[in-house]
Amino acid sequence: MKHAETTKRSIAGAAAMVALLTLPAAGHGGDRAAVHPRLVVSLSGCTLRLQTAPGRAVVFPVGVGRLTDGGQEGPLGALFTGPNPRDRDLYIPRRRLPAFHRGLPYLRLDRRRGKGVRPFGIHGPVSPTLIWGRVSRGCIRMRPADIRRLYRVAVRHPSMPVIFIRGRDRVGGKAVVPAATRPAVKGCPEAAVGLRRLRRLATGAQVHDRRCGGVDHWYSIPLVGGDVTSVKLNHGGGLRVELFGIKAISAIAGGRHGFVHRIPRAPRNRGDRFIRITGAGKGAVPYTLSVNVK
């Protein structure tokens, strides 16, 4: 009897997920009546689609849970925003603590519409600029303007479904892509979105690239306690390279042409660190990045 009840609950949960995913979506015809907004988060595509009505959606680049030896960090399936926008545990219009939230909005998520444990949320970038890729411990990271926009929608539509999927988010058979926020620049594909996807480095790697459009370049690299990381950056001027820790909150080392940094020995001090190539100008600046770990 107990097994039968568990099976019924599992079937009901799966049916609910199918119902959420098969609501009319952008690019499909169907009833144009008002539809409760929903979010679809792609863990492999690192996108968040805000579907406000049939044929009306906007796609944002986001930071999602990273991959570890234990698998994907963070939720999978359907969660919800809180049922009451006045609940300051669920809806925080300006979160100031910890300081890395920088007074940006914060939305807590839950599997049971506001009941139970709520370990995950949607918030600002944490790092100086958004790392578009697998970077968090399960929360969704967004650019400041994007989280403000999403928060305004969320407070008007409580208990909004937030659906986490492993694969790419597709509408009408096509993978969704983030909306352009700036004019396109020839030869600089990241300029229109204002971001470039996080790229993974192997130890001993050498990268030849160019920073353009004022867009930071982010790289991830696996390090453990005791590693001595030597980073060199050759460029024509105006650039800087920085190393960020596991949480990617602030730089722990950096310089115009490189640095040497030893990762402190500590229990569980294993995981990806993040390298940022940044600078003040928007013009194209070629560079060569070399990373060696001992």
Secondary structure by P-SEA (a helix, b strand, c coil): caaaaaaaaaaaaaaaaaaaaaccccccccccccccbbbbbbccccbbbbccccccbbbbbbbcbbbccccccccccbbbccccccccccccccccccccccbbbbbbbbccccccccccccccccccccccccccccbbbbcaaaaaaaaaaaaaccbbbbbbbccccccccbbbbbcccccccccccccccccccbbbbcccbbbbbbbcccbbbbbbbbbcccbbbbbbbbccccbbbbbbcccccccccccccccccccccccccbbbbbbbbcccccccccbbbbbbcc
